[in-house]
Amino acid sequence: MIAPNYVTAEEAVLLVESNDRVFLHGSAATPLHLINTLLKRAGDIKNVELVAISTFGDIKWDTPEVKESFYLNSLFVSANVRGWVNSPYGDYVPVFLSEIPTLFKENILPLDVAMVQVSPPDKHGYCTLGTSVDAAWTAVRTAKKIIAQVNPKMPRTHGDTHIHSSKFDAMVLEEAVLPEVDYSKKVDDVALKIGQNVAELIEDGSTLQMGIGSIPDAVLKSLTNHKELGIHTEMFSDGVIPLVENGVITNQHKKIRPGKIVSTFTMGTQKLYDFVNDNPNITFMDVAYVNDTAIIRKNPKVIAINSALEIDLTGQICADSLGTYQFSGIGGQMDFMRGASLSPGGKPIIALPSVTGKGVSRITPMLNQGAGVVTTRGHVHYVVTEYGVVNLYGKNMEQRAKLLISIAHPDHREDLERAFYNRFETTH
């Protein structure tokens, strides 16, 4: 193999020109060094649109100069750029995670530059997209120019991850630890109770999809006595490791890639990154494939576990905004909620604490004004809080309201019952 021709980050970002649209690799693969070096060009270039899903780390965006030169058009909203997205210098594109590659391929959001973080080239010259394949797989195949941050600490992964180093227009060698998130530390008594309630819905031989956060981790902690589970998910974290090591997760009943964990990205601790490194039992695939409902439904007993910010008494799920404030995004929730409902024996589950950290009920008479509906009341099935499990599928509006009140926090049930009376009893 010919030795890579590395350049400095300062030289690499000169490939970005005014009026370009630039894709930023995300999650644990966020190329922070490249991004922050690019932002230093504020004033030198103008009207540069940045497109990203979920980024991690300290992005130096909050300066007048950056805001004058760069605009963030986000496809999901992570905590580090929430203020940017909710400002005049950024915005959010509502889109299913499975359809983001379509935006690139169909030139709805054509890419001029893709910035990615990759593992070092092997003896054949191939790098991998490491911990995040997601939409980066399509981004590097459609962008006019590709800039790679080559990180020796990036795990080498299997699946739709390989890119030959000759495809890169610039390569920057930058060794840096990957950002870590330990969801297990966020699991409290409420999350554990929710996890136990969800675990009771999961049969042996099921195929699991988990969202992000403490509740999915709590569910995994409650599955130690289950048998022959599989994983087909958009993302996973450290919670799967002990279940693999103890033989709970075998993937033997899956129809799609049997014997392998299928995912599109991963985020967790260094232990997780070591676990996925060169692990042939884990396949990272293009999100357009992993999150395709036609693919998801082929697996048996798909269990989709997702959360919400609030749910109204008819079952409308808000998972992406606090009123009009964009808090996160649609992501893959609807992809898997629908896919699970179409799977033989599948169960789509919304799991959420009954109240916020400030004690406000998450089960509400109506969603907050301006709130986005991510999962419609026609798609919702199981709803789980620490107070129990209900199934809204096939239930009328009054029945749904009564069921949801039964799993609300006791402090709020009287108010919810009053809202129920005003909505339903006074109209009959």
matplotlib code that plots the C-alpha trace (Angstrom):
import matplotlib.pyplot as plt

x = [0.0, 1.2, 1.7, -1.2, -0.4, -1.5, -2.1, -2.9, -6.4, -5.9, -4.9, -7.8, -10.6, -9.4, -11.4, -14.6, -15.7, -18.4, -21.9, -21.0, -23.1, -21.0, -22.0, -20.6, -20.1, -21.8, -22.2, -18.9, -17.4, -17.9, -14.7, -14.2, -10.8, -11.9, -15.1, -13.5, -10.7, -13.3, -15.2, -12.0, -12.4, -15.4, -15.1, -12.9, -15.9, -19.6, -22.9, -21.6, -24.4, -23.6, -25.7, -25.5, -27.5, -26.3, -23.0, -21.0, -18.2, -17.4, -18.2, -17.0, -20.1, -21.2, -19.4, -20.7, -18.2, -19.2, -22.9, -22.2, -20.4, -22.1, -25.7, -26.6, -29.3, -29.7, -31.4, -31.5, -30.8, -28.1, -27.4, -24.2, -26.0, -29.5, -29.0, -27.6, -30.6, -33.1, -31.5, -31.8, -28.5, -29.8, -32.9, -34.2, -35.3, -38.1, -37.3, -37.3, -33.8, -34.3, -34.9, -31.9, -29.8, -32.6, -32.1, -28.5, -29.1, -32.0, -30.2, -32.8, -29.8, -26.9, -23.5, -20.5, -18.2, -18.4, -16.3, -15.9, -13.8, -12.4, -10.1, -6.6, -6.2, -5.5, -2.8, -5.2, -5.8, -9.3, -10.5, -13.8, -16.5, -16.0, -18.8, -21.2, -22.3, -25.8, -26.1, -22.4, -22.4, -24.4, -22.7, -19.3, -20.7, -22.5, -20.4, -18.1, -15.2, -14.4, -12.2, -11.2, -10.0, -8.0, -8.0, -6.0, -8.4, -11.4, -12.6, -12.4, -15.9, -17.6, -20.4, -21.1, -18.1, -15.2, -13.9, -10.6, -8.2, -7.9, -11.4, -10.4, -9.5, -7.7, -6.6, -5.7, -4.1, -5.5, -5.4, -8.1, -10.2, -13.8, -16.5, -18.1, -21.5, -22.3, -26.1, -25.9, -25.0, -28.3, -30.4, -32.4, -35.2, -37.9, -36.0, -35.4, -39.1, -39.9, -37.2, -38.8, -42.3, -41.0, -39.0, -42.2, -43.5, -40.5, -40.6, -37.7, -36.5, -37.5, -35.5, -34.7, -34.5, -33.5, -33.5, -31.0, -30.8, -31.3, -34.6, -33.2, -30.3, -32.6, -34.6, -31.3, -30.5, -33.8, -33.3, -30.7, -33.1, -34.3, -33.1, -32.0, -32.7, -31.5, -30.5, -31.6, -31.4, -30.4, -28.0, -26.9, -24.8, -22.9, -26.0, -25.8, -22.3, -23.1, -26.1, -23.8, -21.2, -23.8, -25.4, -28.7, -28.2, -27.5, -29.3, -30.1, -33.8, -33.4, -34.2, -32.1, -28.4, -28.9, -26.2, -25.1, -26.0, -27.2, -26.9, -26.2, -24.2, -23.1, -22.5, -21.2, -17.9, -14.5, -15.5, -18.1, -15.7, -13.3, -16.2, -17.1, -13.5, -12.9, -15.9, -17.3, -20.5, -21.5, -22.6, -22.9, -25.2, -26.6, -29.5, -31.7, -31.4, -31.4, -34.4, -36.4, -39.8, -39.8, -36.5, -37.5, -40.8, -39.0, -37.5, -39.6, -41.1, -39.5, -39.6, -39.2, -38.4, -38.6, -39.3, -41.2, -41.2, -45.0, -48.1, -51.6, -54.7, -55.5, -52.0, -50.2, -46.5, -44.2, -40.6, -38.8, -39.8, -40.7, -43.5, -41.9, -38.4, -36.6, -35.1, -34.1, -35.7, -37.8, -34.9, -35.8, -38.7, -41.4, -39.3, -39.1, -42.5, -44.1, -41.7, -42.3, -46.1, -45.8, -43.4, -45.0, -45.5, -43.9, -44.6, -43.9, -43.4, -43.2, -41.6, -41.4, -41.3, -44.7, -43.3, -40.4, -37.6, -39.6, -42.6, -44.7, -46.9, -45.7, -49.2, -51.2, -54.7, -53.2, -49.7, -48.0, -48.8, -46.4, -45.3, -44.4, -46.2, -43.5, -45.6, -49.3, -52.1, -52.7, -49.2, -49.0, -49.5, -47.9, -47.2, -45.2, -44.4, -43.2, -46.9, -47.7, -48.3, -51.3, -52.0, -53.9, -54.1, -57.7, -59.0, -61.3, -60.5, -62.2, -60.7, -57.3, -57.6, -58.8, -55.8, -53.3, -54.6, -54.2, -50.4, -50.0, -48.4, -50.9, -50.4, -51.7, -54.5, -57.2, -56.4, -56.3, -59.7, -61.1, -59.8, -61.2, -64.7, -64.6, -63.6, -65.7, -68.5, -69.8, -70.1, -72.2]
y = [0.0, 3.5, 5.6, 8.1, 11.7, 13.5, 17.2, 19.6, 20.3, 23.9, 22.8, 20.3, 22.7, 25.0, 22.6, 24.2, 27.2, 29.8, 28.6, 25.0, 22.5, 20.4, 17.1, 16.5, 12.9, 12.4, 10.7, 9.2, 9.8, 13.6, 15.0, 17.7, 18.7, 19.3, 21.0, 23.5, 24.2, 24.9, 27.3, 29.3, 30.2, 32.4, 35.6, 34.0, 32.1, 32.9, 31.2, 27.7, 25.3, 22.6, 19.4, 16.9, 14.3, 14.0, 15.5, 15.2, 17.3, 20.9, 22.6, 26.2, 27.6, 30.3, 33.4, 36.3, 35.4, 31.8, 32.8, 35.2, 32.6, 29.3, 28.1, 24.8, 22.9, 20.0, 16.6, 15.8, 18.0, 17.1, 19.0, 20.6, 22.5, 22.9, 26.6, 27.0, 25.2, 27.3, 30.6, 32.6, 30.9, 27.4, 25.2, 21.7, 19.4, 17.0, 13.7, 10.0, 8.7, 6.1, 8.7, 11.0, 9.2, 9.9, 13.6, 13.2, 10.8, 12.6, 16.0, 17.4, 18.3, 17.8, 17.7, 19.6, 18.3, 15.4, 15.6, 12.2, 10.5, 7.1, 4.3, 4.2, 2.4, -1.3, -3.0, -2.7, 1.0, 0.7, 2.8, 2.3, 4.7, 3.2, 3.8, 5.7, 4.4, 5.9, 8.5, 8.9, 5.8, 7.8, 11.1, 9.9, 8.4, 11.5, 14.4, 16.1, 16.2, 14.1, 15.2, 12.5, 12.8, 9.6, 8.6, 5.6, 5.3, 4.9, 1.2, -0.7, -2.0, -4.5, -3.9, -0.9, 0.8, 0.5, 3.4, 3.3, 6.0, 7.0, 8.3, 11.1, 14.5, 15.2, 13.1, 14.6, 12.4, 13.3, 10.9, 11.7, 9.7, 9.3, 11.0, 8.8, 8.5, 6.1, 5.6, 3.2, 6.0, 7.7, 4.7, 5.6, 3.7, 5.0, 3.9, 0.5, 0.0, 1.1, -1.4, -4.2, -3.4, -3.4, -6.6, -8.4, -7.7, -9.2, -12.9, -15.2, -15.1, -11.5, -9.0, -5.7, -2.1, 0.4, 4.1, 6.3, 6.9, 5.5, 3.6, 1.3, 0.6, -0.2, -2.6, -4.4, -4.8, -6.5, -9.1, -11.4, -14.3, -14.1, -16.4, -16.2, -12.5, -10.7, -7.1, -5.1, -1.5, 1.9, 2.3, 0.4, 1.1, -0.7, -2.5, -5.1, -6.3, -8.4, -9.9, -11.0, -12.3, -14.3, -15.8, -14.0, -12.2, -14.9, -13.4, -17.0, -16.4, -13.3, -13.5, -10.5, -11.2, -14.1, -14.5, -10.9, -7.7, -5.2, -1.5, 1.8, 3.5, 3.1, 5.5, 4.6, 4.2, 3.0, -0.5, -0.4, 0.9, -1.9, -4.4, -3.3, -3.0, -5.7, -7.7, -9.8, -10.5, -6.8, -5.4, -1.7, -0.9, 2.0, 3.6, 3.4, -0.4, -0.8, 1.5, 0.3, -1.0, -3.6, -5.0, -4.6, -6.4, -9.6, -10.3, -12.1, -10.5, -7.1, -5.1, -1.4, 0.6, 4.3, 7.2, 10.5, 14.0, 13.9, 12.0, 13.4, 11.5, 10.2, 8.8, 11.4, 11.2, 14.2, 13.1, 16.0, 19.4, 21.3, 23.3, 25.2, 24.7, 22.0, 19.6, 16.6, 15.1, 12.5, 10.1, 6.5, 6.3, 6.0, 3.7, 1.1, 1.8, 0.9, -1.9, -3.6, -3.4, -5.1, -7.8, -11.2, -11.0, -7.5, -4.9, -1.2, 0.4, 3.9, 4.0, 7.2, 8.4, 9.6, 13.0, 15.3, 16.1, 19.1, 16.9, 17.9, 15.2, 13.8, 12.4, 15.5, 16.4, 18.0, 18.4, 21.7, 24.4, 24.0, 20.5, 18.1, 14.8, 12.1, 9.0, 9.4, 8.0, 5.6, 4.1, 3.9, 0.5, -0.1, 2.8, 2.1, 4.2, 3.2, 2.7, 0.0, -1.0, -0.2, -1.1, 1.6, -0.4, -0.8, 1.4, 4.4, 7.9, 7.5, 4.1, 5.4, 8.3, 6.0, 3.7, 6.4, 8.0, 4.6, 4.8, 8.5, 9.7, 9.6, 13.3, 14.2, 11.7, 13.9, 16.7, 14.3, 12.8, 16.3, 16.9, 13.6, 14.6, 18.0, 16.4, 13.3, 13.3, 16.8, 16.0, 12.8]
z = [0.0, -0.8, 2.3, 2.9, 2.0, 5.1, 5.3, 8.1, 9.1, 8.0, 4.5, 4.3, 5.1, 2.3, 0.1, 1.5, -0.5, 0.0, -0.7, -0.2, 1.7, 4.0, 5.7, 9.2, 10.4, 13.7, 17.1, 18.4, 14.9, 15.0, 13.4, 16.0, 14.9, 11.3, 12.3, 14.6, 12.1, 9.5, 11.8, 12.2, 8.5, 9.5, 7.6, 4.9, 3.5, 3.5, 3.3, 4.1, 5.1, 7.6, 7.5, 10.4, 12.3, 15.9, 16.8, 20.0, 21.6, 22.0, 18.7, 18.8, 17.0, 19.5, 18.1, 15.9, 13.2, 12.9, 12.8, 10.0, 7.8, 8.7, 8.8, 10.5, 8.8, 11.2, 10.5, 14.2, 17.2, 19.7, 23.0, 21.8, 18.9, 20.4, 20.8, 17.3, 15.7, 17.7, 16.6, 13.4, 12.2, 12.2, 11.6, 11.7, 8.9, 10.0, 8.3, 9.1, 9.8, 7.1, 4.5, 5.1, 2.5, 0.0, 0.5, -0.6, -3.4, -5.0, -4.8, -2.4, -0.2, -2.6, -0.8, -1.9, 0.8, 3.3, 6.5, 8.2, 10.8, 9.9, 11.1, 9.6, 6.2, 6.3, 4.2, 1.2, 1.7, 3.1, 6.0, 7.8, 9.0, 12.5, 15.0, 12.7, 9.3, 9.4, 6.5, 6.2, 3.9, 1.3, 2.1, 1.0, -2.1, -3.3, -2.1, -4.6, -2.1, 0.9, 3.8, 6.3, 9.8, 10.3, 13.9, 15.2, 18.1, 15.8, 15.9, 12.7, 12.0, 9.6, 7.2, 5.0, 6.4, 4.0, 2.0, 0.0, 1.0, -2.7, -2.5, -0.1, -1.4, 1.9, 4.8, 8.2, 10.9, 14.3, 17.2, 19.7, 22.2, 21.1, 23.1, 25.8, 27.3, 30.1, 30.1, 33.0, 35.4, 34.4, 35.4, 38.5, 40.4, 38.0, 34.9, 36.5, 37.2, 33.6, 32.4, 34.4, 33.0, 29.4, 30.0, 30.9, 27.4, 25.7, 24.7, 24.2, 20.6, 20.1, 18.0, 19.8, 18.8, 21.5, 21.4, 23.3, 27.0, 30.5, 29.8, 27.1, 29.3, 32.2, 29.9, 29.0, 32.7, 33.1, 30.4, 32.1, 32.3, 28.7, 26.0, 22.4, 21.8, 18.6, 17.9, 14.8, 15.8, 14.6, 17.6, 20.7, 23.7, 26.5, 27.8, 25.1, 26.1, 29.2, 27.4, 24.5, 26.9, 28.9, 25.9, 26.2, 22.8, 20.2, 17.1, 16.0, 15.2, 13.1, 9.4, 8.5, 9.1, 11.4, 14.0, 13.8, 15.7, 13.0, 13.7, 12.0, 14.7, 18.3, 21.2, 24.7, 26.6, 25.6, 26.6, 23.9, 21.3, 22.2, 21.9, 18.3, 17.1, 14.4, 15.7, 12.9, 14.9, 14.5, 11.2, 10.7, 7.7, 5.8, 7.7, 4.6, 5.0, 8.7, 9.3, 6.3, 7.6, 4.8, 6.3, 10.0, 9.6, 8.3, 11.7, 14.3, 17.3, 16.8, 20.0, 19.4, 22.6, 22.2, 24.6, 24.5, 26.0, 26.4, 25.3, 25.2, 26.3, 22.8, 22.3, 20.3, 21.0, 21.1, 21.1, 19.4, 20.8, 23.9, 22.5, 19.5, 20.9, 18.9, 21.4, 19.3, 16.2, 14.6, 14.2, 13.7, 16.1, 13.4, 11.3, 14.1, 15.6, 12.3, 11.5, 14.8, 14.4, 11.0, 12.4, 13.3, 17.1, 17.1, 19.8, 19.4, 22.8, 24.1, 27.5, 29.5, 33.2, 34.3, 35.2, 34.3, 36.6, 37.8, 38.6, 35.6, 34.1, 30.8, 30.2, 29.3, 28.2, 25.1, 23.8, 24.5, 21.9, 19.0, 20.0, 17.2, 16.7, 16.0, 16.5, 15.6, 17.7, 14.8, 15.2, 19.0, 20.7, 24.1, 26.5, 29.6, 32.7, 36.2, 37.1, 34.5, 30.9, 28.6, 25.0, 23.1, 19.9, 18.8, 21.6, 21.1, 22.4, 25.7, 26.3, 25.5, 27.9, 30.8, 30.2, 30.1, 33.3, 35.0, 34.4, 35.1, 38.3, 41.2, 41.9, 38.5, 38.0, 39.5, 37.1, 34.2, 35.2, 35.3, 31.8, 30.7, 32.0, 30.3, 27.0, 26.9, 29.5, 28.7, 25.0, 25.4]

ax = plt.figure().add_subplot(projection="3d")
ax.plot(x, y, z, "-o")
ax.set_aspect("equal")
plt.show()
